[in-house]
Amino acid sequence: GDRGPCAGSLAGDGAPGTLTRTDGSSWLDDGFLEGQLIKLTGLAGATATYKINTIGGTTASKLDRITLTGQTPLPGGTATVSLWN
């Protein structure tokens, strides 16, 4: 995987703090893990540091969805997701 920041189209599912990748990639392949802190760049109103609660998928073989801890629904759009240092 890319092991670092990823950019792509993220779709807000309407569920609190749920983001789904629409580029066909896996969060795990890009080095993201449950419990890590991340930053979102490019989504209006999403300027905080977020914690990954769970990583799952829209299908059993595609880990393309993350749920963030204690967050309200986020807007969809193109964003960069990076690990917070």
C-alpha positions in Angstrom: 0.0 0.0 0.0 0.9 3.6 0.0 1.6 3.8 3.7 0.8 7.4 4.2 -1.6 10.2 3.3 -4.3 9.2 0.8 -6.4 11.4 -1.2 -9.7 10.5 -2.9 -13.4 10.9 -2.9 -15.0 10.1 0.4 -18.7 9.6 0.8 -20.5 10.5 4.0 -22.9 7.7 4.7 -25.2 9.7 7.0 -24.1 7.5 9.9 -22.2 9.4 12.5 -18.5 9.8 11.6 -18.6 7.2 8.8 -16.4 7.7 5.7 -16.3 5.3 2.8 -13.6 5.4 0.2 -14.8 5.5 -3.4 -11.4 4.9 -5.0 -11.5 1.1 -4.6 -8.6 1.1 -2.1 -8.4 -0.4 1.4 -7.7 1.7 4.5 -5.5 -1.1 5.9 -3.4 -1.3 2.7 -2.6 2.4 3.1 -1.4 1.9 6.7 -4.4 3.1 8.6 -5.3 1.1 11.8 -8.1 1.2 14.4 -7.2 3.6 17.3 -5.0 5.9 15.2 -5.6 9.6 15.0 -6.2 11.2 11.6 -6.7 14.6 10.1 -9.0 15.4 7.2 -8.1 18.2 4.7 -10.5 19.5 2.2 -13.9 18.7 3.8 -15.8 21.8 5.0 -16.2 21.8 8.7 -14.0 18.7 9.3 -11.0 20.4 10.8 -10.5 18.4 14.1 -8.3 15.5 14.8 -10.4 12.3 14.6 -9.8 8.8 16.0 -10.5 5.7 13.9 -12.9 3.5 15.9 -13.5 0.7 13.4 -12.4 -0.3 9.9 -14.8 -2.3 7.9 -16.1 -2.7 4.4 -19.0 -2.4 2.1 -18.3 -6.0 1.3 -16.4 -8.7 3.2 -13.3 -8.4 0.9 -13.1 -4.6 0.7 -12.0 -2.6 3.8 -13.1 0.7 2.4 -15.1 2.2 5.4 -14.0 3.7 8.6 -16.0 4.9 11.5 -14.6 7.7 13.7 -15.1 7.8 17.4 -17.9 10.1 18.7 -18.4 12.2 15.6 -21.4 13.7 13.9 -22.0 12.9 10.2 -19.3 14.3 7.9 -19.9 15.8 4.5 -18.9 13.9 1.4 -16.4 15.3 -1.0 -12.8 15.0 -2.0 -10.4 15.0 0.9 -6.9 14.1 2.0 -6.7 11.8 5.0 -3.4 11.6 6.9 -2.1 10.2 10.1 -1.8 12.8 12.9 1.7 13.0 14.3 
